[in-house]
């Protein structure tokens, strides 16, 4: 069944587990992600980043998701990931996305707050949920979301409280030490900052940069308010590596290769589903 983000993450937050948000870019990734949810009987957040608009339109992504998910028993939310353009955000809502992430994290605080409040007003009127971001996340290796110039700026717990109260966001992405992509060194997750943000906001928090984070850190984050964890880079890296190995051994018809890639995506998504718990 198709649903919005709030329906999924509110329950996760209340029951102290996290739901993975998995990036899809084409039919193979969409099918693999959704099938992983079916086989584990787990809610799925299918994230389509604004960066992947060259791969398909918002309307195509929404139509594909409806076709694959509307008759399933598990909740499926199509989520617009990391979008700085409010026009694209509103287009996604119109296309039927159940959730949108307006990313104004690089703007001055007051501008981010005002823009996010406007997005919430429009999206909520259409039944869609809104995720926003406060603070900024650095780029790691193999990142396809951030840029090399991105720097870490931890989320201010006091500003987070005001931001949530004045915008009405359904979920807040926070910066506590993760990176977009894979880590170049050992992660340093600031649980002390996360704990303070959680106390101040009391809404589902989102961890971007979930690829490669140690299990101990993930579980600690979930215990302190993280209800949604984004995974992108490892899906791509694992599928590309597995495809390369497969092509060394076989010369398949493209239709067969497509099905194999769906399996590769499903494998890595199921790994994270088991990891995050429920």
N, C-alpha and C positions, 0 to 999 in steps of 0.2 A: 504494500500500500504506500502511496505517496503521502508525505507529511512535511511539516516544517521543522526547523532545527530545534526550536524551543521544546517541542514535544519530546524529542529524544534526549536533549542534554539536561533538562530539568530533572528527569527521573535519574539520570546518571549522577548528577550532583547530589541529589537527596540520598541516594543509596551508596555513594562513595565508590563508584567505578567510573571508567572513562570509555568513551566511544571513539574509535578511530575515524578520522576524516581522510579519505584516500583519494589522491588525485588521479583522474582519468583524462585521457587526451584523444581517445579514438574508440572504435567499437570493441576492440580486444580488451582494452583496459576497463571500459564500462562493464562488459560482460563478466570479466574475471572478478572485479570488485563486488558486484551484486551477487554473483554465484557464491562467493565466499561467505556472504551474509546468509544466504539461503541454507548452505550446508552446515553452518554453525548456529542457525536460528538467532542471528544477532542483528540489531538495527544497523543500518548502513548510512553513512554520510558520504555521498559521492561528490567530491569537490572538482569543479571545473574552473581552473584559474583564468583570469582575464588574459594572462600571457599566452594562453592556448587558443585564442580566437582565430589565429591563422590555420589551426587544425580543423575547426568547425565553428559554425555560428552558434549563438546562444539558442536560437530557435531549434537548430538541429540537435544540440545537446539535450534540450528539454523534451523534444519529441522522442529521441532515442531512449531517454530515461523512462518516459511514460510507457513506451512500448514494452520495455523490459521489466518494469517494476510495479505498474499500477494494480496488477492482479495477484501480487505476491502477498503472503501472510506477514512478512517482516516489514517494519517501517523503513522506508527509503527516503532520504532527503537529498535533493539536488541543490548543491551549495555553490554559489559564486565565490571563488577564493581570491583574496588579494586584488582588489580593484580600487584604483585611485581616482577613476573617472566616474563622477556621479551620474552622468548620462548613460554610461554602460550599466551601472547598477540599476537604474530605473528600467532600462531595456530588459535586463534579466528578470526583474519582477514581472514585467508585462509578459515575458515569454513563458512564465510559469515556474521559475525557480522557487523552491521552498525556503530559501535562505540566501542572504547576500552578505558579503564582508566588504564594507567600505573601509579602506585603509587610508586614513588621514594622518598616520603616525609621524610622517615627515613634515607635516605642517605645523605652524605655531599652535599651541594648545587651544586657544580660543577658537581658531578657525576649524580645527579638527572637531571640537565640541559642537559648534554651530552646524557644520555639514552633517555630522553624524545624527544630530537631532532631526534634521530635515529628512535624511534617509529613513530613520525610524518612523517618522510620521507617515511617509508614503508607503513603505513596505508593510507596516502593521495594518494599514487600511486595506491592504490587499491580501492579508493573511500570511505574509512572509515574515520570517525572523531576520534579525540583524546582528551581526558580529562586528565589533570595531576593535581597533588596536591602540594601545597607549604605551609609549616607549618604543624602542626600535631594536631589531635583532640583526646581528652581524651575519655576514655570509661565510659559510664554510666551503669545503671542497665539493665540487660537482654540483653546486647550487644552480638551479635554474629559475629561482624566484628572486633572490637578492642580487646585489652587484658588489664588486670588490670594494667599492667605496662605503658600503654600509658599515656603521659602527654600532657597538652595543650601547644602549642607553636604557638603564633599568627603569621599570615602571615605578612611578612615585605612588605609594599607597594612599596618601592623602588626596592627590589629584584623582586617583582612580575612584574614590568614593564620590567626589563631586561629579565626575564625568558620568558615572552610571546613573546617579540621581537626576542629572539634568538632561540626559539623552534618552533614557529608557531602553538602552540596548539589552538584548536578550543574552548575550555572551560577550566576554571581554578577553581578547588576546593580550597576553602580558609578556614582558621581557624580563626573564629571570636567569639568563645564562645559556639558553640554547642558541643554536645557529641554524640558518637555512642551509641545508646540505649536510655534509658529513664533517665531523670534528677533525681539526688539524692536530689537536692535542687532547688532554684529558678534560672532560666537561666539568664546569664549576657552576652547579645549579644553586642559586641563592634561595633556599627554602625559607630562610628568615623573612625575606622580602615577600615571597609568595604567601606565607602565613598571614602577614599583615594586610596584604591586598584582600585576601579571602575574608578576614574579619571585617574589613571596611566596606566590602561590596555585597557579599552574600548572594552572588549570582554565579552561574557556571563560568569557570575560567578556561581559557584555551591555551594550549602549549603548541607553539609553532616550532618546527625543527625537531620532530620526534624521531627521525631516522638516526639510528646508532646510539641513542641515549641508553646508558646502562639500566638494567631492570630495577635495581635498588633506587635509583633516582626517579624513575618513572613512578614506582609505587609510592614514593614519598610525595611526589607532586600530586598524585591522585588523592592522597590522604589530606592534602591541604588545598582542595578546591578545584583542581584540574578535572574537567569533565569531558573535554574534547581534545584529542591529540592529533595533530596533522602529520601525515606521512606521505612524502612525495619522492624524494631522491632515491630511497632504497628500492621502491617499486621499479623505478626506471633502471637503476643500476643492475638489479638482480635479473630483470627481464632481458636487458641487452646482453648481459654476460651469458645467461642461459641460452638465448637465441644463437649467440656466436658459437657456443659449444655444440649446440644441436646441428647447426649448419656445417660444422666441420665433419660431422658424422653422417649426415643425411643430405639429400638433395630433394626436399619435399615439394609438392605442389603448393602454391601460395596459400590455397585454402586450408591445407593441412598445417602449414606454418602458423597461420592465423589462430587456429585452434590450440596449437602448442603454446603460443604466447598468452592466450587466455588462461591456460593452466599455470604458466609461470607467475602471472599476476595473482591468481587465486592463491597459490602457495604462499607468497610473501604476505598477502593480506590476512590469510588465516593465521599465520604466525603471530602477527600483531594483535589480532582479535583475542587469541589465547593469552597473550602477554598482558593486555589491558584489563582482562577479567570482566566479570559481570555478576 
